[in-house]
Amino acid sequence: MSRRSISRSPSARAPKRVKIDHLTSEDFKNGIMLAPMVRSGALPTRLFALKHGASLVWGPEMVDKAMLHAERVIDPATGVVSFNGKSRAMFTTHPIEKPYLIFQLGSADPELAVQAARTVMNDVSGIDLNCGCPKPFSTHSGMGAALLTNPDLLCSILTALRAAMPPEITVTAKIRLLPSQEDTLKLVERIINTGVSALTVHCRTRTMRDKDAALVDRLKEIVDFVAGMGKGIAVIENGDCLGAEDAKRIRELTGAHSVMIARAAEANPSCFSVNPLVDLESTLCPAYLRVAKYLDNHWGSTKFCVSQFKAKHVNLDKAAQKRYRGILHSTKGYDGLEEIVGSWLGEEDFAEIVKAIEARPPRLRDGASTIMEASENSISPSPTAVLTPSETSNPEPPSSGAPLMLALDRLDLPILTGNDPLTPSPTPHRRVPVAPSI
Ligand SMILES: Cc1cc2nc3c(=O)[nH]c(=O)nc-3n(C[C@H](O)[C@H](O)[C@H](O)COP(=O)(O)O)c2cc1C
């Protein structure tokens, strides 16, 4: 683990790089977020979303119990961090996404939630509690949308997480609307009082399906209500946003600080850009496949994600589209895709992603500073941006922007078997198939 020793004296030589602070409620504002998506929210998708302008990215929901005995393994060649179960990698991440990565937990137990959060907190910037999944596998054990009607449990999990996590780690929640607006506001009030940094509201009720139009008209009152509580907590709209342009419309309509996108990003991870990619078969897919192979993403996961891609065709004719689909459907692994990808130069595609992420302006402080505003206005780094103190271990990616971490000896970490991503792991590297937890 590399440690920087920065002099405390203001007259000492200027640090080479200004470090940004950890996430706060402000960083959940003015953004377009990648939603948590089991299966579809795989590491390569999150990286491409970040490359194309997603402000923050949520990982797919992981159930607390599944994480408790995970073994943390680092691929010394790429820096990919895998949380491995007995037979599979349950969650993979790369240090480059850490400053923007929110880990989503499925839980119905404060203690388990805290234990699970501790296993990953060194590799993420925030922990989000899933309070919206309506699927029986989630609700039957009291998780997901079942928490909406058990606010005592919901809030006790958030309170426990907030108390247990260091201040560098944000705690947030993602809920659905309750049938009555009055009940929704009561629940929101309790959630905000737990100390969350942001609240995402999926504007559907538990019984509504994705094909039902999201009830975005109900959000304005919720946003105003949260603003009235005076804590400055961000409210993120979720439901039916199609991309960067549409996010503006939704924010105007609802007053939400930010918008979170799921299905439109599943179909096109570049939808966060005002100029999203078209003709994905020849634009996004080759690079996506190369990066996925370079990062050793499980083929099944990669194939599933790529098969969801869908965007406008401008230059690509029907025959080329058909040919692409044919190759993808018939192949059983990365081998055999050369016609689509050309040479396997995923390392170069990955370097481009790193460059794009590193080119982001640092998170600025002092009020008006947000990722989107800063990028629009090209604000230069604030001289008051918080420096990484010397007593932090700051397990940062090979870029600025890592959240501050307490020195490792001050953390109560149960199982962290890997080391700095740039240092070869003492444990033999093991790659196992990636599969969603639920
Ligand atoms: C493939 C898929 C997987 C999802 N997995 C999760 C999940 O892990 N956690 C969660 O809170 N919501 C999950 N969702 C719900 C989305 O995050 C989002 O709330 C919902 O799709 C509405 O947003 P949209 O209209 O932009 O699609 C998932 C949705 C999809 C399509």
The ligand as an SDF file (V2000), in Angstrom:
LIG
                    3D

 31 33  0  0  0  0  0  0  0  0999 V2000
  -32.0460   -5.8090  -15.4490 C   0  0  0  0  0  0  0  0  0  0  0  0
  -32.4960   -5.0190  -14.2480 C   0  0  0  0  0  0  0  0  0  0  0  0
  -31.9450   -5.3180  -13.0170 C   0  0  0  0  0  0  0  0  0  0  0  0
  -32.3110   -4.5610  -11.8970 C   0  0  0  0  0  0  0  0  0  0  0  0
  -31.6860   -4.8010  -10.7050 N   0  0  0  0  0  0  0  0  0  0  0  0
  -31.9130   -3.9480   -9.6560 C   0  0  0  0  0  0  0  0  0  0  0  0
  -31.1390   -4.0290   -8.4680 C   0  0  0  0  0  0  0  0  0  0  0  0
  -30.2190   -4.8430   -8.3430 O   0  0  0  0  0  0  0  0  0  0  0  0
  -31.4280   -3.1700   -7.4640 N   0  0  0  0  0  0  0  0  0  0  0  0
  -32.4260   -2.2300   -7.5660 C   0  0  0  0  0  0  0  0  0  0  0  0
  -32.6310   -1.4460   -6.6300 O   0  0  0  0  0  0  0  0  0  0  0  0
  -33.1510   -2.1170   -8.6940 N   0  0  0  0  0  0  0  0  0  0  0  0
  -32.9050   -2.9360   -9.7370 C   0  0  0  0  0  0  0  0  0  0  0  0
  -33.5830   -2.7570  -10.9060 N   0  0  0  0  0  0  0  0  0  0  0  0
  -34.5580   -1.6450  -11.0010 C   0  0  0  0  0  0  0  0  0  0  0  0
  -33.8690   -0.4100  -11.5760 C   0  0  0  0  0  0  0  0  0  0  0  0
  -32.7740   -0.0010  -10.7910 O   0  0  0  0  0  0  0  0  0  0  0  0
  -34.8530    0.7590  -11.7240 C   0  0  0  0  0  0  0  0  0  0  0  0
  -35.3600    1.0870  -10.4600 O   0  0  0  0  0  0  0  0  0  0  0  0
  -36.0280    0.4340  -12.6460 C   0  0  0  0  0  0  0  0  0  0  0  0
  -35.6240   -0.3000  -13.7670 O   0  0  0  0  0  0  0  0  0  0  0  0
  -36.6840    1.7330  -13.1090 C   0  0  0  0  0  0  0  0  0  0  0  0
  -35.7750    2.5450  -13.8160 O   0  0  0  0  0  0  0  0  0  0  0  0
  -35.8640    2.6850  -15.4190 P   0  0  0  0  0  0  0  0  0  0  0  0
  -37.2590    3.1330  -15.7180 O   0  0  0  0  0  0  0  0  0  0  0  0
  -34.8310    3.6950  -15.7720 O   0  0  0  0  0  0  0  0  0  0  0  0
  -35.6090    1.3240  -15.9950 O   0  0  0  0  0  0  0  0  0  0  0  0
  -33.2680   -3.5110  -12.0250 C   0  0  0  0  0  0  0  0  0  0  0  0
  -33.8240   -3.2490  -13.2730 C   0  0  0  0  0  0  0  0  0  0  0  0
  -33.4330   -3.9770  -14.3790 C   0  0  0  0  0  0  0  0  0  0  0  0
  -34.0330   -3.6360  -15.7230 C   0  0  0  0  0  0  0  0  0  0  0  0
  1  2  1  0
  2  3  1  0
  2 30  2  0
  3  4  2  0
  4  5  1  0
  4 28  1  0
  5  6  2  0
  6  7  1  0
  6 13  1  0
  7  8  2  0
  7  9  1  0
  9 10  1  0
 10 11  2  0
 10 12  1  0
 12 13  2  0
 13 14  1  0
 14 15  1  0
 14 28  1  0
 15 16  1  0
 16 17  1  0
 16 18  1  0
 18 19  1  0
 18 20  1  0
 20 21  1  0
 20 22  1  0
 22 23  1  0
 23 24  1  0
 24 25  2  0
 24 26  1  0
 24 27  1  0
 28 29  2  0
 29 30  1  0
 30 31  1  0
M  END
$$$$
